[in-house]
Amino acid sequence: MKHAITAALFFATTGMAQAGTLYTYTSDTSGFDTHTYYYDDGQEVTVFDTQFLPSLTADMLAKIKETTRSPVTRVVVTHPNPDKFNGLSVLHAAGVESIASAATQAAMPGVNAYKRHFWINVAGAFTPQTYPNSSR
């Protein structure tokens, strides 16, 4: 489930750069098998998306710390879906900077409200007390 892919980066002006490593963390079914990718360039780690549950984001962060000695410095939220941003509070508490496009950032509150309503009132998968808090 969790695997690493080596990625070489090439720059025309400097020749071949030192290769970094791209990893994948995949949650279990309680987190909808959500994939988080993270790239370690040997100096720092950039994370792409969080997990649906903050507890799974904490697990993901622990796995990153087991996998690499580089500090996690930033998370990029690729699009406004709760499985991509619900864990931001965990990463912010760890001192990680978050980056998102203006459109993604603007859409996050509305998407969160819609998804919260759906998962609680339509699907019945959560209660108001058990739905993940997406406070950022």
TIRO-2110 file (N, C-alpha, C; in Angstrom, 1 decimal):
// TIRO-2110
0.8, -1.2, 0.0, N, 1, A
0.0, 0.0, 0.0, CA, 1, A
0.9, 1.3, 0.0, C, 1, A
1.8, 1.3, 0.9, N, 2, A
2.7, 2.4, 0.9, CA, 2, A
4.0, 2.0, 0.2, C, 2, A
4.4, 2.9, -0.7, N, 3, A
5.6, 2.6, -1.6, CA, 3, A
6.3, 3.8, -1.9, C, 3, A
7.5, 3.7, -2.3, N, 4, A
8.3, 4.8, -2.7, CA, 4, A
8.7, 4.7, -4.2, C, 4, A
8.8, 5.9, -4.8, N, 5, A
9.1, 6.0, -6.2, CA, 5, A
10.3, 7.0, -6.3, C, 5, A
11.4, 6.6, -6.8, N, 6, A
12.5, 7.6, -7.0, CA, 6, A
12.3, 8.4, -8.2, C, 6, A
12.4, 9.7, -8.0, N, 7, A
12.2, 10.7, -9.0, CA, 7, A
13.5, 11.5, -9.3, C, 7, A
14.0, 11.5, -10.5, N, 8, A
15.1, 12.3, -10.8, CA, 8, A
14.7, 13.6, -11.4, C, 8, A
15.3, 14.7, -11.0, N, 9, A
14.9, 16.1, -11.5, CA, 9, A
16.0, 16.6, -12.4, C, 9, A
15.7, 17.1, -13.5, N, 10, A
16.7, 17.6, -14.5, CA, 10, A
16.4, 19.1, -14.7, C, 10, A
17.5, 19.8, -14.7, N, 11, A
17.5, 21.3, -14.9, CA, 11, A
18.4, 21.6, -16.1, C, 11, A
18.0, 22.3, -17.1, N, 12, A
18.8, 22.6, -18.2, CA, 12, A
20.1, 23.4, -17.9, C, 12, A
19.9, 24.3, -16.9, N, 13, A
21.1, 25.2, -16.6, CA, 13, A
22.1, 24.5, -15.7, C, 13, A
21.7, 23.5, -14.9, N, 14, A
22.6, 23.0, -13.9, CA, 14, A
22.9, 21.5, -14.1, C, 14, A
22.4, 20.9, -15.1, N, 15, A
22.5, 19.5, -15.3, CA, 15, A
21.6, 18.7, -14.4, C, 15, A
21.9, 17.5, -14.1, N, 16, A
21.0, 16.7, -13.3, CA, 16, A
21.1, 17.1, -11.8, C, 16, A
20.0, 17.3, -11.2, N, 17, A
19.9, 17.6, -9.8, CA, 17, A
20.0, 16.3, -9.0, C, 17, A
20.2, 16.4, -7.7, N, 18, A
20.2, 15.3, -6.9, CA, 18, A
18.7, 14.8, -6.8, C, 18, A
18.6, 13.5, -7.0, N, 19, A
17.2, 12.9, -7.0, CA, 19, A
16.6, 12.9, -5.6, C, 19, A
15.4, 13.2, -5.6, N, 20, A
14.6, 13.1, -4.3, CA, 20, A
13.8, 11.8, -4.4, C, 20, A
12.9, 11.6, -3.4, N, 21, A
12.1, 10.4, -3.4, CA, 21, A
10.6, 10.8, -3.1, C, 21, A
9.8, 10.3, -3.9, N, 22, A
8.3, 10.5, -3.8, CA, 22, A
7.7, 9.3, -3.2, C, 22, A
7.0, 9.5, -2.1, N, 23, A
6.3, 8.4, -1.3, CA, 23, A
4.8, 8.6, -1.4, C, 23, A
4.1, 7.5, -1.1, N, 24, A
2.7, 7.5, -1.0, CA, 24, A
2.3, 6.9, 0.4, C, 24, A
1.4, 7.6, 1.0, N, 25, A
0.7, 7.1, 2.2, CA, 25, A
-0.7, 6.9, 1.9, C, 25, A
-1.3, 5.8, 2.1, N, 26, A
-2.7, 5.5, 1.9, CA, 26, A
-3.3, 5.1, 3.2, C, 26, A
-4.4, 5.8, 3.5, N, 27, A
-5.2, 5.4, 4.7, CA, 27, A
-5.9, 4.1, 4.5, C, 27, A
-6.5, 3.7, 5.6, N, 28, A
-7.3, 2.5, 5.6, CA, 28, A
-8.7, 2.9, 5.2, C, 28, A
-9.7, 2.0, 5.2, N, 29, A
-11.0, 2.3, 4.7, CA, 29, A
-11.7, 3.4, 5.6, C, 29, A
-11.3, 3.5, 6.9, N, 30, A
-12.0, 4.6, 7.7, CA, 30, A
-11.7, 6.0, 7.2, C, 30, A
-10.6, 6.1, 6.4, N, 31, A
-10.3, 7.3, 5.7, CA, 31, A
-10.5, 7.3, 4.2, C, 31, A
-11.3, 6.4, 3.8, N, 32, A
-11.7, 6.2, 2.4, CA, 32, A
-10.5, 5.9, 1.5, C, 32, A
-9.5, 5.2, 2.0, N, 33, A
-8.3, 4.8, 1.2, CA, 33, A
-7.7, 6.0, 0.5, C, 33, A
-7.7, 7.1, 1.2, N, 34, A
-7.1, 8.4, 0.7, CA, 34, A
-5.6, 8.3, 0.5, C, 34, A
-5.1, 8.8, -0.6, N, 35, A
-3.7, 8.9, -0.9, CA, 35, A
-3.2, 10.2, -0.6, C, 35, A
-2.1, 10.2, 0.2, N, 36, A
-1.3, 11.5, 0.4, CA, 36, A
0.1, 11.2, -0.2, C, 36, A
0.6, 12.1, -1.0, N, 37, A
1.9, 11.9, -1.6, CA, 37, A
2.8, 12.9, -0.9, C, 37, A
4.1, 12.5, -0.7, N, 38, A
5.0, 13.4, -0.1, CA, 38, A
6.4, 13.2, -0.8, C, 38, A
7.1, 14.3, -1.0, N, 39, A
8.3, 14.4, -1.7, CA, 39, A
9.4, 14.8, -0.8, C, 39, A
10.5, 14.0, -0.6, N, 40, A
11.6, 14.4, 0.2, CA, 40, A
12.8, 14.7, -0.8, C, 40, A
13.2, 16.0, -0.8, N, 41, A
14.3, 16.3, -1.7, CA, 41, A
15.7, 16.2, -1.0, C, 41, A
15.7, 15.6, 0.2, N, 42, A
16.9, 15.5, 1.0, CA, 42, A
17.2, 16.6, 1.9, C, 42, A
16.4, 17.7, 1.8, N, 43, A
16.5, 18.9, 2.7, CA, 43, A
15.2, 19.1, 3.5, C, 43, A
14.1, 18.9, 2.8, N, 44, A
12.8, 19.1, 3.4, CA, 44, A
11.7, 18.2, 2.7, C, 44, A
10.6, 18.1, 3.3, N, 45, A
9.5, 17.3, 2.7, CA, 45, A
8.3, 18.2, 2.4, C, 45, A
7.8, 18.0, 1.2, N, 46, A
6.6, 18.7, 0.8, CA, 46, A
5.5, 17.6, 0.7, C, 46, A
4.4, 17.8, 1.3, N, 47, A
3.2, 16.9, 1.4, CA, 47, A
2.2, 17.4, 0.4, C, 47, A
1.5, 16.5, -0.3, N, 48, A
0.4, 16.9, -1.2, CA, 48, A
-0.8, 16.3, -0.7, C, 48, A
-1.7, 17.1, -0.1, N, 49, A
-3.0, 16.7, 0.5, CA, 49, A
-2.8, 16.1, 1.9, C, 49, A
-3.9, 16.2, 2.7, N, 50, A
-3.9, 15.6, 4.0, CA, 50, A
-4.7, 14.4, 3.9, C, 50, A
-5.3, 14.0, 5.0, N, 51, A
-6.2, 12.8, 5.1, CA, 51, A
-7.6, 13.3, 5.5, C, 51, A
-8.6, 12.5, 5.3, N, 52, A
-10.0, 12.8, 5.7, CA, 52, A
-10.1, 13.0, 7.2, C, 52, A
-9.5, 12.1, 8.0, N, 53, A
-9.5, 12.2, 9.4, CA, 53, A
-8.3, 12.8, 10.0, C, 53, A
-8.4, 13.8, 10.9, N, 54, A
-7.2, 14.3, 11.5, CA, 54, A
-6.3, 13.3, 12.1, C, 54, A
-6.9, 12.2, 12.7, N, 55, A
-6.1, 11.1, 13.3, CA, 55, A
-5.3, 10.4, 12.3, C, 55, A
-5.8, 10.3, 11.1, N, 56, A
-5.0, 9.6, 10.0, CA, 56, A
-3.9, 10.6, 9.5, C, 56, A
-4.2, 11.9, 9.6, N, 57, A
-3.1, 12.8, 9.2, CA, 57, A
-2.0, 12.7, 10.2, C, 57, A
-2.3, 12.5, 11.5, N, 58, A
-1.3, 12.4, 12.5, CA, 58, A
-0.5, 11.1, 12.2, C, 58, A
-1.2, 10.0, 11.9, N, 59, A
-0.5, 8.7, 11.5, CA, 59, A
0.4, 8.9, 10.3, C, 59, A
-0.1, 9.7, 9.3, N, 60, A
0.7, 9.9, 8.1, CA, 60, A
1.9, 10.7, 8.5, C, 60, A
1.8, 11.7, 9.3, N, 61, A
2.9, 12.5, 9.7, CA, 61, A
4.0, 11.7, 10.5, C, 61, A
3.5, 10.8, 11.3, N, 62, A
4.4, 9.8, 12.0, CA, 62, A
5.1, 8.9, 11.0, C, 62, A
4.4, 8.5, 10.0, N, 63, A
5.0, 7.6, 9.0, CA, 63, A
6.1, 8.4, 8.2, C, 63, A
5.8, 9.6, 7.9, N, 64, A
6.8, 10.5, 7.2, CA, 64, A
8.1, 10.6, 8.1, C, 64, A
7.9, 10.8, 9.4, N, 65, A
9.0, 10.9, 10.3, CA, 65, A
9.8, 9.6, 10.4, C, 65, A
9.1, 8.5, 10.2, N, 66, A
9.8, 7.2, 10.2, CA, 66, A
10.6, 7.0, 8.9, C, 66, A
10.1, 7.5, 7.9, N, 67, A
10.6, 7.3, 6.5, CA, 67, A
11.8, 8.2, 6.2, C, 67, A
11.8, 9.4, 6.7, N, 68, A
12.8, 10.4, 6.3, CA, 68, A
13.3, 11.2, 7.5, C, 68, A
14.5, 11.7, 7.4, N, 69, A
15.0, 12.6, 8.4, CA, 69, A
14.8, 14.0, 8.1, C, 69, A
14.3, 14.3, 6.9, N, 70, A
14.0, 15.7, 6.5, CA, 70, A
12.7, 16.2, 7.2, C, 70, A
12.7, 17.5, 7.6, N, 71, A
11.5, 18.1, 8.2, CA, 71, A
10.4, 18.3, 7.2, C, 71, A
9.2, 18.2, 7.6, N, 72, A
8.0, 18.5, 6.7, CA, 72, A
7.8, 20.0, 6.9, C, 72, A
7.9, 20.7, 5.7, N, 73, A
7.8, 22.2, 5.8, CA, 73, A
6.6, 22.8, 5.1, C, 73, A
5.9, 22.0, 4.2, N, 74, A
4.8, 22.5, 3.6, CA, 74, A
3.8, 21.4, 3.1, C, 74, A
2.5, 21.8, 3.0, N, 75, A
1.5, 20.9, 2.5, CA, 75, A
0.8, 21.7, 1.4, C, 75, A
0.7, 21.1, 0.2, N, 76, A
-0.1, 21.7, -0.9, CA, 76, A
-1.4, 21.0, -0.9, C, 76, A
-2.5, 21.8, -0.8, N, 77, A
-3.9, 21.3, -0.9, CA, 77, A
-4.2, 21.4, -2.4, C, 77, A
-4.4, 20.3, -3.1, N, 78, A
-4.6, 20.3, -4.5, CA, 78, A
-6.0, 20.7, -5.0, C, 78, A
-7.0, 20.4, -4.1, N, 79, A
-8.4, 20.7, -4.5, CA, 79, A
-9.2, 20.7, -3.2, C, 79, A
-10.4, 21.4, -3.3, N, 80, A
-11.2, 21.5, -2.0, CA, 80, A
-12.1, 20.4, -1.7, C, 80, A
-11.5, 19.3, -1.3, N, 81, A
-12.3, 18.2, -0.8, CA, 81, A
-11.9, 17.8, 0.6, C, 81, A
-12.8, 17.4, 1.5, N, 82, A
-12.4, 17.2, 2.9, CA, 82, A
-11.2, 16.2, 3.1, C, 82, A
-11.1, 15.2, 2.2, N, 83, A
-10.0, 14.3, 2.3, CA, 83, A
-8.7, 14.9, 1.9, C, 83, A
-8.7, 16.1, 1.4, N, 84, A
-7.5, 16.8, 1.1, CA, 84, A
-7.2, 17.9, 2.1, C, 84, A
-8.2, 18.4, 2.9, N, 85, A
-7.9, 19.5, 3.8, CA, 85, A
-8.3, 19.2, 5.3, C, 85, A
-9.0, 18.2, 5.6, N, 86, A
-9.5, 18.0, 7.0, CA, 86, A
-8.3, 17.9, 8.0, C, 86, A
-7.2, 17.4, 7.5, N, 87, A
-6.0, 17.2, 8.4, CA, 87, A
-5.1, 18.4, 8.6, C, 87, A
-5.5, 19.6, 8.0, N, 88, A
-4.6, 20.7, 8.0, CA, 88, A
-4.3, 21.2, 9.5, C, 88, A
-5.2, 21.1, 10.4, N, 89, A
-5.0, 21.5, 11.8, CA, 89, A
-3.8, 20.7, 12.4, C, 89, A
-3.7, 19.4, 12.1, N, 90, A
-2.6, 18.6, 12.6, CA, 90, A
-1.3, 19.1, 12.0, C, 90, A
-1.2, 19.4, 10.7, N, 91, A
0.0, 19.8, 10.1, CA, 91, A
0.4, 21.2, 10.6, C, 91, A
-0.6, 22.1, 10.7, N, 92, A
-0.4, 23.5, 11.2, CA, 92, A
0.2, 23.4, 12.6, C, 92, A
-0.3, 22.5, 13.5, N, 93, A
0.2, 22.4, 14.8, CA, 93, A
1.6, 21.9, 14.9, C, 93, A
2.0, 21.2, 13.8, N, 94, A
3.4, 20.8, 13.7, CA, 94, A
4.3, 21.8, 13.0, C, 94, A
3.7, 23.0, 12.7, N, 95, A
4.5, 24.1, 12.1, CA, 95, A
4.7, 24.0, 10.6, C, 95, A
3.8, 23.2, 10.0, N, 96, A
3.8, 23.1, 8.5, CA, 96, A
3.0, 24.2, 7.9, C, 96, A
3.6, 24.8, 6.9, N, 97, A
2.9, 25.8, 6.1, CA, 97, A
1.9, 25.2, 5.1, C, 97, A
0.8, 25.7, 4.9, N, 98, A
-0.2, 25.2, 3.9, CA, 98, A
-0.2, 26.1, 2.7, C, 98, A
-0.4, 25.5, 1.5, N, 99, A
-0.4, 26.3, 0.3, CA, 99, A
-1.6, 25.7, -0.5, C, 99, A
-2.4, 26.6, -1.1, N, 100, A
-3.6, 26.3, -1.9, CA, 100, A
-3.8, 27.4, -2.9, C, 100, A
-4.4, 27.1, -4.0, N, 101, A
-4.8, 28.2, -4.9, CA, 101, A
-5.8, 29.0, -4.3, C, 101, A
-6.0, 30.3, -4.8, N, 102, A
-7.1, 31.1, -4.2, CA, 102, A
-8.4, 30.5, -4.4, C, 102, A
-8.6, 29.8, -5.6, N, 103, A
-9.9, 29.2, -5.8, CA, 103, A
-10.2, 28.0, -4.8, C, 103, A
-9.2, 27.2, -4.6, N, 104, A
-9.3, 26.1, -3.6, CA, 104, A
-9.6, 26.7, -2.2, C, 104, A
-8.8, 27.7, -1.8, N, 105, A
-9.0, 28.2, -0.5, CA, 105, A
-10.4, 28.8, -0.3, C, 105, A
-10.9, 29.5, -1.4, N, 106, A
-12.2, 30.1, -1.3, CA, 106, A
-13.3, 29.1, -1.3, C, 106, A
-13.1, 28.0, -1.9, N, 107, A
-14.2, 26.9, -2.0, CA, 107, A
-14.2, 26.0, -0.8, C, 107, A
-13.2, 26.0, 0.0, N, 108, A
-13.1, 25.0, 1.1, CA, 108, A
-14.2, 25.1, 2.1, C, 108, A
-14.6, 26.3, 2.6, N, 109, A
-15.7, 26.4, 3.6, CA, 109, A
-17.1, 25.8, 3.0, C, 109, A
-17.4, 26.2, 1.8, N, 110, A
-18.6, 25.7, 1.2, CA, 110, A
-18.6, 24.2, 1.0, C, 110, A
-17.5, 23.7, 0.5, N, 111, A
-17.4, 22.3, 0.2, CA, 111, A
-17.5, 21.5, 1.6, C, 111, A
-16.8, 22.0, 2.6, N, 112, A
-16.9, 21.4, 3.9, CA, 112, A
-18.3, 21.3, 4.4, C, 112, A
-19.1, 22.4, 4.3, N, 113, A
-20.5, 22.5, 4.8, CA, 113, A
-21.3, 21.5, 4.0, C, 113, A
-21.1, 21.4, 2.7, N, 114, A
-21.9, 20.5, 1.9, CA, 114, A
-21.6, 19.0, 2.2, C, 114, A
-20.3, 18.7, 2.3, N, 115, A
-19.9, 17.3, 2.6, CA, 115, A
-20.3, 16.9, 4.0, C, 115, A
-20.2, 17.9, 5.0, N, 116, A
-20.6, 17.6, 6.3, CA, 116, A
-22.1, 17.2, 6.4, C, 116, A
-22.9, 18.1, 5.7, N, 117, A
-24.4, 17.8, 5.6, CA, 117, A
-24.6, 16.4, 5.0, C, 117, A
-23.9, 16.1, 3.8, N, 118, A
-24.1, 14.9, 3.2, CA, 118, A
-23.8, 13.7, 4.1, C, 118, A
-22.6, 13.7, 4.7, N, 119, A
-22.2, 12.5, 5.4, CA, 119, A
-23.0, 12.3, 6.7, C, 119, A
-23.5, 13.4, 7.3, N, 120, A
-24.3, 13.3, 8.5, CA, 120, A
-25.7, 13.1, 8.2, C, 120, A
-26.3, 13.9, 7.3, N, 121, A
-27.8, 13.9, 7.1, CA, 121, A
-28.3, 12.9, 6.0, C, 121, A
-27.5, 12.7, 5.0, N, 122, A
-27.9, 11.9, 3.9, CA, 122, A
-27.4, 10.5, 4.0, C, 122, A
-26.1, 10.3, 4.1, N, 123, A
-25.5, 9.0, 4.2, CA, 123, A
-25.6, 8.4, 5.6, C, 123, A
-25.7, 9.2, 6.6, N, 124, A
-25.8, 8.7, 8.0, CA, 124, A
-24.5, 8.1, 8.5, C, 124, A
-23.4, 8.4, 7.9, N, 125, A
-22.1, 7.7, 8.2, CA, 125, A
-21.5, 8.4, 9.5, C, 125, A
-21.9, 9.6, 9.8, N, 126, A
-21.3, 10.3, 10.9, CA, 126, A
-22.5, 11.0, 11.7, C, 126, A
-22.2, 11.4, 12.9, N, 127, A
-23.1, 12.3, 13.6, CA, 127, A
-22.4, 13.6, 13.7, C, 127, A
-23.1, 14.7, 14.1, N, 128, A
-22.4, 16.0, 14.3, CA, 128, A
-21.2, 15.9, 15.2, C, 128, A
-21.2, 15.0, 16.2, N, 129, A
-20.1, 14.8, 17.1, CA, 129, A
-18.9, 14.0, 16.5, C, 129, A
-19.2, 13.1, 15.5, N, 130, A
-18.1, 12.3, 15.0, CA, 130, A
-17.5, 12.7, 13.7, C, 130, A
-18.2, 13.7, 13.0, N, 131, A
-17.7, 14.1, 11.7, CA, 131, A
-16.4, 14.9, 12.0, C, 131, A
-15.4, 14.7, 11.2, N, 132, A
-14.1, 15.3, 11.4, CA, 132, A
-14.2, 16.9, 11.4, C, 132, A
-13.5, 17.5, 12.4, N, 133, A
-13.5, 18.9, 12.4, CA, 133, A
-12.4, 19.4, 11.5, C, 133, A
-12.8, 20.3, 10.5, N, 134, A
-11.8, 20.7, 9.5, CA, 134, A
-11.2, 22.1, 9.9, C, 134, A
-11.3, 22.5, 11.1, N, 135, A
-10.8, 23.8, 11.5, CA, 135, A
-9.4, 23.9, 11.1, C, 135, A
-9.0, 25.0, 10.4, N, 136, A
-7.7, 25.2, 9.9, CA, 136, A
-7.0, 26.3, 10.7, C, 136, A
END
